[in-house]
């Protein structure tokens, strides 16, 4: 059982990293035709952090990337 919990946390963390990768690529070219999917992606990333928050994984690198995305969004306003 512990193995499956660890495996699930790792797959959620992998998914989080992949979504951060995608968001970092998309933020450069947010347009009218992709803004909705970009916002859905940001919501998904936020949800991943919530799911992983109590898992004990070290997510500091991912949190830094997440803060960087927020900073870029604020600069673009």
Backbone torsions as a table, in degrees:
resi	resn	phi	psi	omega
1	UNK	NA	-43.0	-179.9
2	UNK	-60.5	-35.4	179.4
3	UNK	-62.7	-44.1	-178.1
4	UNK	-67.9	-34.2	176.7
5	UNK	-66.6	-45.1	178.5
6	UNK	-62.3	-43.0	179.9
7	UNK	-63.3	-40.9	179.1
8	UNK	-64.2	-43.3	178.6
9	UNK	-61.5	-42.2	-179.8
10	UNK	-65.0	-40.0	179.8
11	UNK	-69.4	-35.0	174.9
12	UNK	-65.6	-40.6	178.4
13	UNK	-65.8	-40.0	177.1
14	UNK	-63.7	-43.0	177.6
15	UNK	-61.4	-42.5	177.4
16	UNK	-58.7	-47.4	-179.5
17	UNK	-63.1	-39.7	178.7
18	UNK	-65.9	-40.4	178.6
19	UNK	-67.6	-37.8	175.6
20	UNK	-63.2	-41.9	176.5
21	UNK	-56.4	-48.7	-178.3
22	UNK	-63.0	-44.9	-179.8
23	UNK	-62.1	-38.8	178.8
24	UNK	-66.2	-30.7	176.6
25	UNK	-76.1	-42.7	-174.7
26	UNK	-72.3	-35.8	-174.5
27	UNK	-58.5	-25.5	179.8
28	UNK	-68.2	-30.4	-174.8
29	UNK	-130.4	47.8	177.3
30	UNK	-70.6	126.7	-179.0
31	UNK	-132.0	173.4	179.0
32	UNK	-56.6	-38.1	-175.6
33	UNK	-79.6	-11.7	179.4
34	UNK	-124.5	3.3	-176.3
35	UNK	-65.4	-38.2	-179.5
36	UNK	-64.2	-46.3	179.3
37	UNK	-66.2	-32.4	176.9
38	UNK	-64.7	-43.6	179.0
39	UNK	-65.9	-37.7	175.8
40	UNK	-62.9	-40.9	177.5
41	UNK	-61.1	-43.8	178.4
42	UNK	-62.4	-39.6	176.0
43	UNK	-62.5	-39.8	179.4
44	UNK	-64.6	-41.5	178.0
45	UNK	-62.0	-45.2	178.7
46	UNK	-59.0	-41.4	178.6
47	UNK	-64.9	-39.0	177.8
48	UNK	-60.8	-43.4	177.9
49	UNK	-60.2	-42.0	178.5
50	UNK	-61.0	-43.6	-179.3
51	UNK	-65.3	-34.9	-174.6
52	UNK	-93.9	-8.1	-173.5
53	UNK	-51.7	-46.7	-175.4
54	UNK	-93.1	7.1	-173.3
55	UNK	-78.8	-17.8	-178.8
56	UNK	89.6	-2.8	177.2
57	UNK	-70.9	145.4	176.4
58	UNK	-81.8	103.4	-177.1
59	UNK	-106.5	19.3	-179.1
60	UNK	-57.9	-42.8	178.1
61	UNK	-62.0	-40.2	179.5
62	UNK	-68.1	-38.0	178.3
63	UNK	-65.9	-35.4	176.1
64	UNK	-64.4	-44.1	177.5
65	UNK	-62.1	-41.0	-179.8
66	UNK	-63.0	-44.7	176.9
67	UNK	-63.6	-36.3	177.4
68	UNK	-62.6	-41.0	176.7
69	UNK	-62.7	-42.9	178.7
70	UNK	-61.9	-41.3	179.3
71	UNK	-62.7	-42.8	179.1
72	UNK	-63.1	-40.5	178.6
73	UNK	-63.5	-41.8	-179.6
74	UNK	-66.7	-37.4	179.0
75	UNK	-66.9	-30.0	-177.0
76	UNK	-80.3	-12.7	-177.3
77	UNK	-69.2	NA	NA
